[in-house]
Amino acid sequence: MLASLLIAAAFAAEPPSEEMNAAAAYIQSNYLPVIFDACKQHAPLRAPEYEQALERWNKANKKVVAYGEKVSRAQAQAQGMQLEAMIAQSLADLRNDMSGKTPEEMDAGCANALRSAWAESQPK
């Protein structure tokens, strides 16, 4: 559902890309902890890496995530939806999706999520 908000906004004349990027960061701030929790269960020895990457990502993206929450909330309200309910449903869907992954898919997905989190934590 959150993804549908982003897709709809991407095809609209508004919001500008800065707002879209902020909304995407806000959504990612909700997804990353769930993804990394699943990754820590899949590869417990790498748990410190996931924790450090998440902490660093959160710190580096704090301002854009806060702005993204405002943008996402406004988009949800404009569509007559509750942001919290949308997030809860999206996270439940994500958990279901991740629980059905093969070990190989988890390896690849976790490695990709870790690389992305580190890359998005670099000073701009």
NORJO-V290217 format. One record per residue. N is the residue number from 1. RES is the residue in three letters. PHI is phi in radians with two decimals (999 if undefined). D_LAST is the distance of its C-alpha to the last C-alpha in Angstrom with 2 decimals. Layout:
BEGIN
n,res,phi,d_last
N,RES,PHI,D_LAST
N,RES,PHI,D_LAST
END
This chain:
BEGIN
n,res,phi,d_last
1,MET,999,29.86
2,LEU,-1.10,26.25
3,ALA,-1.10,25.48
4,SER,-1.15,28.23
5,LEU,-1.10,26.62
6,LEU,-1.14,23.45
7,ILE,-1.13,25.70
8,ALA,-1.06,27.86
9,ALA,-1.19,25.06
10,ALA,-1.14,23.62
11,PHE,-1.64,27.04
12,ALA,-1.49,27.64
13,ALA,-1.15,27.05
14,GLU,-2.14,24.94
15,PRO,-1.46,22.44
16,PRO,-1.12,19.70
17,SER,-1.05,16.85
18,GLU,-1.06,14.56
19,GLU,-1.21,17.35
20,MET,-1.11,17.80
21,ASN,-1.09,14.25
22,ALA,-1.16,14.73
23,ALA,-1.09,18.18
24,ALA,-1.11,17.13
25,ALA,-1.13,14.75
26,TYR,-1.10,17.79
27,ILE,-1.09,20.08
28,GLN,-1.09,18.03
29,SER,-1.13,18.09
30,ASN,-1.50,21.83
31,TYR,-1.34,22.14
32,LEU,-0.98,20.21
33,PRO,-1.05,22.70
34,VAL,-1.18,25.58
35,ILE,-1.08,24.32
36,PHE,-1.22,23.66
37,ASP,-1.08,27.03
38,ALA,-1.12,28.74
39,CYS,-1.16,27.02
40,LYS,-1.15,28.16
41,GLN,-1.22,31.65
42,HIS,-1.25,31.57
43,ALA,-2.34,30.36
44,PRO,-0.99,31.08
45,LEU,-1.19,30.46
46,ARG,-1.69,26.76
47,ALA,-0.90,26.47
48,PRO,-1.04,24.63
49,GLU,-1.12,21.86
50,TYR,-1.15,21.51
51,GLU,-1.11,21.68
52,GLN,-1.15,19.03
53,ALA,-1.11,16.60
54,LEU,-1.15,17.43
55,GLU,-1.05,17.15
56,ARG,-1.17,13.70
57,TRP,-1.08,12.61
58,ASN,-1.03,14.48
59,LYS,-1.12,13.02
60,ALA,-1.22,9.31
61,ASN,-1.99,10.51
62,LYS,-0.97,13.38
63,LYS,-1.20,12.97
64,VAL,-1.18,12.32
65,VAL,-1.16,15.16
66,ALA,-1.07,17.40
67,TYR,-1.14,17.03
68,GLY,-1.10,17.60
69,GLU,-1.13,20.71
70,LYS,-1.08,22.09
71,VAL,-1.09,21.57
72,SER,-1.11,23.11
73,ARG,-1.11,25.92
74,ALA,-1.13,26.75
75,GLN,-1.12,26.84
76,ALA,-1.11,29.05
77,GLN,-1.08,31.33
78,ALA,-1.09,31.70
79,GLN,-1.71,32.99
80,GLY,1.22,35.21
81,MET,-2.06,33.48
82,GLN,-1.71,32.49
83,LEU,-1.03,28.87
84,GLU,-1.07,29.92
85,ALA,-1.15,32.61
86,MET,-1.12,30.35
87,ILE,-1.12,27.85
88,ALA,-1.01,30.80
89,GLN,-1.16,32.29
90,SER,-1.10,29.11
91,LEU,-1.19,28.64
92,ALA,-1.10,32.33
93,ASP,-1.10,32.01
94,LEU,-1.10,29.06
95,ARG,-1.06,31.15
96,ASN,-1.07,34.11
97,ASP,-1.06,32.22
98,MET,-1.19,30.83
99,SER,-1.21,34.30
100,GLY,-1.64,35.74
101,LYS,-1.36,33.51
102,THR,-1.32,35.19
103,PRO,-0.99,34.13
104,GLU,-1.15,32.74
105,GLU,-1.13,30.72
106,MET,-1.15,29.41
107,ASP,-0.96,28.50
108,ALA,-1.16,26.54
109,GLY,-1.13,24.96
110,CYS,-1.18,23.98
111,ALA,-1.10,22.51
112,ASN,-1.15,20.46
113,ALA,-1.10,19.31
114,LEU,-1.15,18.40
115,ARG,-1.05,16.41
116,SER,-1.11,14.54
117,ALA,-1.08,13.89
118,TRP,-1.13,12.59
119,ALA,-1.09,10.33
120,GLU,-1.40,8.97
121,SER,-1.75,8.63
122,GLN,-1.27,6.27
123,PRO,-1.02,3.76
124,LYS,-1.76,0.00
END
